[in-house]
Amino acid sequence: MTAPTTGTEYDAHSKIDSLAEKIENEVPEELRNRAWGLVLDALYWVPQEIEQLVERHQGPGDEETEDPSAKY
């Protein structure tokens, strides 16, 4: 993974909205499911990359310990 681009939740929503508009307006109806499949394929590894980003930020042995009293 390379250094991630920075952005906000708003930026992500805007990008998805623009992709939805592009698919709706420019992709023939019979190809729209395949177009959305491309979007899903591109998003497939995102959760794992986010997890790796967080792990690198925490550093080795710096895992958050859960407060047992917070469970109840």
C-alpha positions in Angstrom: 0.0 0.0 0.0 1.3 3.5 -0.8 0.8 6.5 1.3 -2.9 7.3 1.3 -4.4 10.4 -0.1 -6.1 12.4 2.6 -9.7 13.3 2.3 -12.9 13.7 4.3 -16.0 11.7 4.6 -17.7 14.4 2.5 -15.1 13.8 -0.2 -15.8 10.1 -0.2 -19.6 10.7 -0.4 -19.1 13.2 -3.2 -17.0 10.8 -5.2 -19.5 8.0 -4.8 -22.3 10.4 -5.8 -20.4 11.5 -8.9 -19.8 7.8 -9.8 -23.5 7.1 -9.3 -24.4 10.0 -11.6 -21.9 8.9 -14.2 -23.2 5.4 -14.2 -26.8 6.6 -14.4 -26.2 9.1 -17.2 -23.5 7.6 -19.3 -23.6 3.8 -18.9 -26.1 1.9 -21.0 -28.7 0.3 -18.8 -27.6 -3.3 -19.7 -24.1 -2.5 -18.5 -24.9 -0.7 -15.2 -24.6 -3.8 -13.0 -21.2 -4.5 -14.5 -20.2 -0.8 -13.9 -21.3 -1.1 -10.2 -19.3 -4.4 -10.1 -16.2 -2.4 -11.0 -16.9 0.0 -8.1 -17.3 -2.9 -5.7 -14.1 -4.5 -7.0 -12.2 -1.3 -6.4 -13.6 -1.1 -2.8 -12.9 -4.7 -2.0 -9.5 -4.2 -0.3 -10.4 -0.9 1.4 -11.3 -2.3 4.8 -8.0 -4.3 5.0 -6.0 -1.2 3.9 -7.8 0.9 6.7 -6.9 -1.8 9.2 -3.3 -1.8 8.1 -3.2 2.0 8.4 -4.5 1.9 11.9 -2.1 -0.9 12.9 0.9 1.1 11.6 -0.3 4.2 13.4 -0.6 2.3 16.7 2.8 0.7 16.3 4.0 -2.6 17.7 2.6 -3.6 21.1 0.5 -0.5 21.2 -2.8 -2.2 20.8 -5.6 -0.6 22.7 -6.6 -2.5 25.8 -10.2 -2.7 26.6 -11.4 -1.5 30.0 -13.2 -4.4 31.5 -15.6 -2.0 33.4 -16.6 -0.5 30.0 -18.3 -3.8 29.0 -21.1 -3.5 31.5 
